Amino acid sequence: MSTANPQPLWQPDPARIAQARITAFQAWAAAHHGAPADGGYAALHRWSVDHLDAFWKAVTEWFDIRFSTPYTQVLGARAMPGAQWFPGATLNYAEHALRAAEDRPDEPALLYVDETHEPRPVTWAELRGQVGSLAAELRALGVRPGDRVSGYLPNIPQAVAALLATASVGAVWTSCAPDFGARSVLDRFQQVEPVVLFTVDGYRYGGKEHDRRETVAELRRELPTLRAVVHIPLLGTEAPEGALEWSAVASGDTAPVFEQVPFDHPLWVLYSSGTTGLPKAIVQSQGGILVEHLKQLGLHCDLGPEDRFFWYTSTGWMMWNFLVSGLLTGTTIVLYDGSPGYPDTGAQWKVAERTGATLYGTSAAYVMACRKAGVHPSRDYDISAVKCVATTGSPLPPDGFRWLHDEVGEDLWIASVSGGTDVCSCFAGGVPTLPVYTGELQAPALGTDLQAWDPAGEPLVDEVGELVVTQPMPSMPIRFWNDPDGSRYHDSYFDTYPGVWRHGDWITLTGRGTVIIHGRSDSTLNRQGVRMGSADIYEVVERLPEIKESLVIGIEQPDGGYWMPLFVHLAPGASLDDTLLDKVKRAIREHLSPRHVPDEIIEVPGVPHTLTGKRIEVPVKRLLQGTPLEKAVNPGSIDDLTLLAFYEELARKRG
């Protein structure tokens, strides 16, 4: 992979660099904390990982974090796992999320949009009043610090208020989207034993109403620890017997009381996609998320009170938690509850237009779908307010960068970011003061000691290696739920390189300081020693209009051979004839490498995904290696279980 001197696709102009918050932060940190005044972002990043304590102390001062009890040091134990951040300190995440209510009570904190209506604002004062009322109700129900509160909710204002009320009382929030079936939700919530459940009666998606009352009844039966259920009548139905009405618990205007909790007190539980076995219940801390998200949103995303922050997400994905944290920077956050492509593929651009979004985040898959469907955002929508389009979920292919540049705006900052549920943040991604190169992430994030390692643990530059983080980050999990001896946590990240976080992605760190993501290292394609990420294959294959979606698997054979099938889900009207077979093979041979031409190209009825939209490569690989279905995959984590029967049958025939 040549990383010689390509030309940037975009460069921020001098005025933009001067106005960026990260520029002001660097100058201030140089004056007060010994950061380098010169050398731009590269020097600031080097300092942030060489002097972790000074950097994170600077973050807490710059963002004026309110410690009700001061910390004794920034970093106590430095070991991974087990790093201790800001020991002695107490604070409250929700208190910081509602700070803008003090000086901007009548401005919108939230803008709520669904498939049918104009944006509805919820002001800072209204949100603060709802949070105060809910927190008082939770306390009256006996909810104490450390208790779990769950939400089976779409991306609606009530979900934000419930999260913040939970954090206010020091309880632990956890949520699933209502498109998750009962089994998937129970696989998650039963692990953490919630005492309160916030739920809707149903949701609207793709122009249809989806009634969830039976699922809710099943959740209530199967969660014996519940003391209360709060009913939000999104479809207008009556509260079921024994449930509280949302209007009864959230309509007061009580000033919130913020429980002051230790820095490492649990804030929420997120779940890994759980494609094999039960999802991991990942616990992150109030303080760790607070400082990490202020850094990420306030410096890397350059967000402030004048911004409107829209990310297309659901409550079952970490990006929803990240979106809610936009409130920490005083930003108005946009909640869109609906299908990403209804009534047509351009739906998300319409939301950006109607809400005046300044930072719009979406998935790489959506960008590529817009490109394929011939959407013209800047021609068909007034998106002049959008300064940045950010993408995540999977690597944004070079064609996606070019399409955004051509169809959204030549002066558009394109921030492809990569992180994980595990840290609820980004390891690498956007920097407002750096150029953007096609197909590359701009840089590793501040305070993130990101490296690419070979199998022996030696760092690589301009070569593909394992994504590792060699020093602790505040938002790394404090633990997994139901993992008393920490063994599952240890085995998930620290098994390969002792004391070093291995994430499970292949990356290249270029000599220019940019980052290229190649896909998951545990489903990496390795032909004759040449490693390639599956994302590289998808990018080339899915450029062909006949291919709707694809899935590539590399399987080490018992005889030492290697079988690499490519599964293709065809576009309507296309057929897998010799012409198309040749087209696919030629595309891979010419654009990637002759070694990565698949051994077989097989038409499939569809590609299975996790509930958060990721293609499931590893479980399909395990099925094809002969693992029985119930061991290869957790059925509750898959969007369409019937699709797996095809791969299971194929494995049987081959076996």
Long-range contacts (C-beta under 8 A, 24 or more apart in sequence): 1-462, 1-464, 1-508, 1-516, 3-462, 3-508, 3-510, 3-511, 3-512, 3-514, 6-437, 6-438, 8-435, 8-436, 8-437, 9-401, 9-402, 9-405, 9-414, 9-435, 9-436, 9-437, 9-438, 10-405, 10-410, 10-411, 10-412, 10-413, 10-414, 10-435, 10-436, 11-435, 11-436, 12-413, 12-432, 12-433, 12-434, 12-435, 16-432, 16-433, 17-432, 17-433, 20-302, 20-432, 20-433, 21-298, 21-299, 21-302, 21-304, 21-432, 22-299, 22-300, 22-302, 22-431, 22-432, 22-433, 23-433, 25-58, 25-62, 25-299, 28-58, 28-62, 29-55, 29-58, 29-62, 32-58, 32-61, 33-57, 33-58, 40-433, 40-434, 41-431, 41-433, 41-434, 41-443, 42-443, 42-513, 44-446, 45-443, 45-444, 45-446, 48-446, 48-447, 49-447, 49-448, 49-449, 49-471, 52-447, 52-471, 52-472, 55-446, 55-447, 56-85, 56-291, 56-447, 56-474, 59-291, 59-294, 59-295, 59-447, 60-86, 60-291, 63-291, 63-294, 63-298, 63-328, 65-91, 65-96, 65-290, 65-291, 65-294, 66-91, 66-95, 66-96, 67-91, 68-92, 68-260, 69-260, 71-263, 75-472, 78-471, 78-472, 79-499, 80-471, 80-472, 80-476, 80-494, 80-499, 80-500, 80-501, 81-476, 81-477, 81-486, 81-489, 81-490, 81-493, 81-494, 83-472, 83-476, 84-264, 85-263, 85-264, 85-285, 85-287, 85-288, 85-291, 85-472, 85-474, 86-263, 86-287, 87-263, 89-262, 89-263, 89-287, 90-260, 90-261, 90-262, 90-263, 91-260, 91-261, 91-263, 91-286, 91-287, 91-290, 92-167, 92-168, 92-170, 92-258, 92-259, 92-260, 92-261, 92-286, 93-167, 93-267, 93-286, 93-287, 93-289, 93-290, 94-131, 94-164, 94-165, 94-167, 94-168, 94-256, 94-258, 95-168, 95-256, 95-258, 96-290, 96-294, 96-328, 97-164, 97-167, 97-324, 97-325, 97-327, 97-328, 98-124, 98-127, 98-128, 98-131, 98-164, 98-256, 98-327, 99-328, 99-330, 100-124, 100-305, 100-327, 100-330, 101-125, 101-127, 101-128, 104-305, 104-330, 107-305, 107-332, 108-332, 109-327, 109-332, 109-333, 110-157, 110-160, 110-332, 110-333, 110-334, 110-335, 111-308, 111-332, 111-333, 111-334, 111-335, 111-355, 112-156, 112-157, 112-335, 112-337, 113-334, 113-335, 113-336, 113-337, 113-338, 113-351, 113-354, 113-355, 114-204, 114-336, 114-337, 114-338, 115-204, 115-205, 115-206, 115-207, 115-337, 115-338, 115-339, 115-342, 115-343, 115-347, 116-204, 118-354, 119-334, 119-354, 119-355, 122-157, 127-157, 127-160, 127-161, 127-164, 128-255, 128-256, 129-252, 129-253, 129-254, 130-161, 130-165, 130-250, 130-251, 131-161, 131-164, 131-165, 131-168, 131-256, 132-165, 132-168, 132-252, 132-253, 132-254, 132-255, 132-256, 132-257, 133-249, 133-250, 133-251, 133-252, 133-253, 133-254, 134-161, 134-162, 134-165, 134-249, 134-250, 135-165, 135-168, 135-169, 135-254, 135-256, 135-257, 136-252, 136-254, 136-257, 137-165, 137-244, 137-249, 137-250, 138-165, 138-166, 138-169, 138-171, 138-196, 139-169, 141-195, 141-196, 141-227, 141-228, 142-195, 142-227, 143-169, 143-171, 143-195, 143-196, 144-169, 144-170, 144-171, 145-169, 145-170, 145-171, 145-259, 145-261, 145-265, 146-170, 146-171, 146-172, 146-265, 146-266, 147-171, 147-172, 147-195, 147-196, 148-172, 148-173, 148-174, 148-192, 148-193, 148-194, 148-195, 148-269, 149-173, 149-174, 149-194, 149-195, 149-196, 149-198, 150-174, 150-175, 150-176, 150-189, 150-192, 150-194, 150-196, 150-197, 150-198, 150-223, 151-175, 151-176, 151-197, 151-198, 151-199, 151-315, 152-176, 152-178, 152-180, 152-185, 152-197, 152-198, 152-199, 152-200, 152-212, 152-215, 152-216, 152-219, 153-177, 153-178, 153-198, 153-199, 153-200, 153-232, 153-315, 154-178, 154-200, 154-203, 154-234, 154-314, 154-315, 154-337, 155-313, 155-314, 155-315, 155-320, 155-335, 155-336, 155-337, 156-200, 156-232, 156-234, 156-335, 156-337, 157-335, 158-198, 158-232, 158-246, 158-250, 159-198, 159-315, 159-320, 159-335, 160-324, 160-327, 160-333, 160-335, 161-250, 162-198, 162-230, 163-268, 163-321, 163-324, 164-324, 165-256, 167-267, 167-268, 167-286, 168-256, 168-257, 168-258, 168-259, 169-259, 170-259, 170-261, 170-265, 172-266, 172-267, 172-268, 172-269, 172-283, 173-267, 173-268, 173-269, 174-268, 174-269, 174-270, 174-281, 175-315, 175-316, 175-320, 176-315, 176-316, 177-314, 177-315, 177-316, 177-317, 177-611, 178-202, 178-203, 178-210, 178-212, 178-215, 179-203, 179-205, 179-210, 179-314, 179-316, 179-611, 180-316, 180-611, 180-636, 181-215, 181-636, 182-215, 182-218, 182-219, 182-222, 183-635, 183-636, 184-611, 184-636, 184-637, 185-215, 185-219, 186-218, 186-219, 186-222, 186-223, 186-636, 187-274, 187-278, 187-279, 187-634, 187-636, 187-637, 188-271, 188-274, 188-279, 188-281, 189-219, 189-223, 190-222, 190-223, 191-278, 191-279, 191-281, 191-481, 191-482, 192-269, 192-281, 192-481, 193-223, 193-225, 194-223, 194-225, 194-226, 195-225, 195-226, 195-227, 195-228, 196-226, 196-227, 196-228, 196-229, 196-230, 197-223, 197-226, 197-228, 197-229, 197-230, 198-229, 198-230, 198-232, 198-246, 199-229, 199-230, 199-231, 199-232, 200-231, 200-232, 200-233, 200-234, 200-235, 201-231, 201-232, 201-233, 201-234, 201-235, 201-236, 201-237, 202-234, 202-235, 202-237, 203-234, 203-235, 203-337, 204-234, 204-235, 204-337, 204-338, 205-338, 205-339, 205-342, 206-338, 206-339, 206-342, 207-339, 207-342, 207-343, 209-235, 211-235, 213-237, 213-240, 216-240, 261-286, 262-287, 263-287, 263-288, 264-288, 264-478, 266-478, 268-321, 269-481, 270-318, 270-321, 270-421, 270-424, 271-421, 272-421, 272-422, 273-421, 273-610, 273-611, 273-612, 273-614, 273-616, 273-637, 274-610, 274-634, 274-636, 274-637, 275-610, 275-616, 275-618, 275-619, 275-633, 275-634, 275-637, 275-638, 276-618, 276-619, 276-622, 276-632, 276-633, 276-634, 277-634, 278-634, 279-634, 279-637, 280-480, 280-488, 280-492, 281-480, 281-481, 281-482, 282-421, 282-422, 282-477, 282-480, 283-477, 283-478, 283-479, 283-480, 283-481, 284-423, 284-424, 284-475, 284-477, 284-478, 285-474, 285-475, 285-478, 287-474, 288-473, 288-474, 288-475, 288-476, 288-478, 289-321, 289-325, 289-424, 289-474, 289-475, 290-328, 291-474, 292-423, 292-424, 292-425, 292-473, 292-474, 292-475, 293-322, 293-325, 293-328, 293-424, 293-425, 293-475, 294-328, 294-329, 295-445, 295-446, 295-447, 296-322, 296-425, 296-426, 296-445, 297-322, 297-325, 297-326, 297-328, 297-329, 297-331, 298-328, 298-329, 299-446, 300-426, 300-429, 300-430, 300-431, 300-432, 300-445, 300-446, 301-359, 301-388, 301-390, 301-415, 301-430, 302-359, 302-388, 302-432, 303-329, 303-331, 303-359, 304-329, 304-330, 304-331, 305-329, 305-330, 305-331, 306-358, 307-331, 307-332, 307-358, 307-359, 308-332, 308-333, 308-334, 308-355, 308-356, 308-357, 308-358, 308-359, 308-385, 309-333, 309-334, 309-357, 309-358, 309-359, 309-361, 310-334, 310-336, 310-351, 310-352, 310-355, 310-357, 310-359, 310-360, 310-361, 311-360, 311-361, 311-362, 311-390, 312-336, 312-340, 312-348, 312-351, 312-361, 312-362, 312-363, 312-366, 313-361, 314-612, 316-611, 316-612, 317-421, 317-612, 318-420, 318-421, 318-424, 319-361, 319-392, 321-424, 322-424, 322-425, 323-361, 340-366, 341-366, 341-369, 345-369, 345-370, 345-373, 345-375, 346-370, 346-373, 346-375, 346-377, 346-380, 346-381, 349-375, 349-377, 349-380, 349-381, 349-383, 350-381, 352-381, 352-383, 352-385, 352-386, 353-381, 353-382, 353-383, 356-385, 357-383, 357-385, 357-386, 358-385, 358-386, 358-387, 358-388, 359-386, 359-387, 359-388, 359-390, 360-386, 360-388, 360-389, 360-390, 361-389, 361-390, 361-391, 361-392, 362-389, 362-390, 362-391, 363-391, 363-392, 363-393, 363-394, 363-613, 364-391, 364-392, 364-393, 364-394, 364-395, 364-396, 364-397, 364-400, 364-416, 365-393, 365-394, 365-613, 367-391, 367-396, 367-400, 367-403, 367-404, 368-397, 368-399, 368-400, 368-542, 370-403, 370-407, 371-399, 371-400, 371-403, 371-407, 372-542, 372-545, 375-407, 376-407, 377-407, 377-408, 378-407, 378-408, 378-409, 379-407, 383-408, 383-409, 386-412, 387-412, 387-413, 388-412, 388-413, 388-414, 388-415, 388-430, 388-432, 389-413, 389-414, 389-415, 390-414, 390-415, 390-416, 390-417, 390-429, 390-430, 391-415, 391-416, 391-417, 392-416, 392-417, 392-418, 392-419, 392-426, 392-429, 393-612, 393-613, 393-614, 394-519, 394-535, 394-538, 394-614, 395-516, 395-517, 395-518, 395-519, 395-533, 395-535, 395-539, 396-439, 397-439, 397-535, 397-538, 397-539, 398-438, 398-439, 398-539, 399-539, 399-543, 401-436, 401-438, 401-439, 402-438, 415-442, 416-440, 416-441, 417-441, 418-505, 418-515, 418-517, 420-503, 422-476, 422-477, 422-492, 422-493, 422-503, 423-473, 423-475, 423-476, 423-477, 424-475, 425-473, 425-475, 427-467, 427-469, 427-503, 428-507, 428-515, 428-517, 437-512, 437-514, 439-516, 440-510, 440-514, 440-515, 440-516, 441-514, 441-515, 441-516, 441-517, 442-514, 442-515, 443-513, 443-514, 443-515, 444-509, 444-513, 444-515, 447-473, 447-474, 448-473, 450-507, 450-509, 450-515, 451-509, 452-507, 452-508, 452-509, 453-497, 453-500, 453-502, 457-497, 457-500, 460-508, 460-509, 461-509, 461-510, 461-511, 462-508, 462-509, 462-510, 462-511, 463-508, 464-506, 464-507, 464-508, 464-518, 464-531, 464-533, 465-506, 465-507, 465-508, 465-509, 466-496, 466-497, 466-502, 466-503, 466-504, 466-505, 466-506, 466-507, 466-521, 467-502, 467-503, 467-504, 467-505, 467-506, 467-507, 467-517, 467-521, 468-497, 468-500, 468-501, 468-502, 468-503, 469-500, 469-501, 469-503, 470-500, 470-501, 476-501, 506-531, 506-533, 520-617, 520-618, 522-618, 523-553, 523-554, 523-617, 523-618, 523-621, 524-554, 525-552, 525-554, 525-564, 525-596, 526-554, 526-562, 527-554, 527-562, 527-564, 527-595, 527-596, 528-595, 530-593, 530-595, 530-596, 532-592, 532-593, 532-596, 534-615, 534-617, 536-592, 536-596, 537-566, 537-588, 537-592, 537-596, 540-587, 540-588, 540-591, 540-592, 541-566, 541-568, 541-584, 541-587, 541-588, 543-587, 544-580, 544-583, 544-584, 544-587, 545-571, 545-574, 546-570, 546-571, 546-574, 546-580, 546-583, 547-571, 547-574, 547-584, 549-606, 549-607, 549-615, 550-607, 551-604, 551-607, 551-615, 551-617, 551-620, 552-598, 552-617, 553-617, 553-620, 553-621, 553-624, 554-621, 555-621, 555-624, 555-625, 563-599, 563-600, 564-596, 564-598, 564-599, 565-598, 565-599, 565-600, 565-601, 565-602, 565-624, 566-598, 566-600, 566-601, 566-602, 567-602, 567-603, 567-604, 567-607, 567-647, 568-601, 568-602, 568-603, 568-604, 569-603, 569-604, 569-605, 569-606, 569-607, 570-603, 576-601, 576-603, 602-650, 604-643, 604-646, 604-647, 605-643, 605-646, 606-640, 606-643, 607-643, 608-638, 608-639, 608-640, 608-641, 608-643, 608-644, 608-647, 609-638, 609-639, 609-640, 610-637, 610-638, 610-639, 611-637, 611-638, 611-639, 613-639, 619-644, 620-644, 620-647, 623-647, 623-648, 623-651, 624-650, 624-651, 624-654, 625-651, 626-651, 626-655
